[in-house]
Structures are given as C-alpha cells and as structure tokens.
C-alpha cells in the first residue's frame, strides 16, 4: 500500500509541475 500511495503522490507532483509550467507560459503571453 505504501508503494501504491507513493506512486500516486509522484504522479500528482508530475502533473502539478506540468500545470505550473503551462500557467507560467500563459502568464508570460499576457
């Protein structure tokens, strides 16, 4: 269970980081 939970957290961080990059690019456009 610990491993599965760790993978879910890692995936959340990855998608979260990607979302931040996209937000920064969108903000830069303005």
C-alpha positions in Angstrom: 0.0 0.0 0.0 2.9 2.4 0.7 4.3 1.9 -2.7 1.0 2.5 -4.4 0.4 5.6 -2.4 3.9 6.8 -3.2 3.3 6.3 -7.0 0.1 8.3 -6.7 1.9 11.2 -5.0 4.7 11.2 -7.5 2.2 11.3 -10.4 0.4 14.2 -8.6 3.7 16.1 -8.3 4.5 15.5 -12.0 1.1 16.7 -13.3 1.2 19.6 -10.8 4.6 20.7 -12.1 3.4 20.5 -15.7 0.4 22.6 -14.9 2.6 25.2 -13.3 4.8 25.4 -16.4 1.8 25.9 -18.6 0.4 28.5 -16.3 3.8 30.4 -16.4 3.8 30.3 -20.2 0.2 31.5 -20.4 1.0 34.3 -17.9 4.1 35.2 -20.0 1.9 35.6 -23.1 0.0 38.3 -21.4 
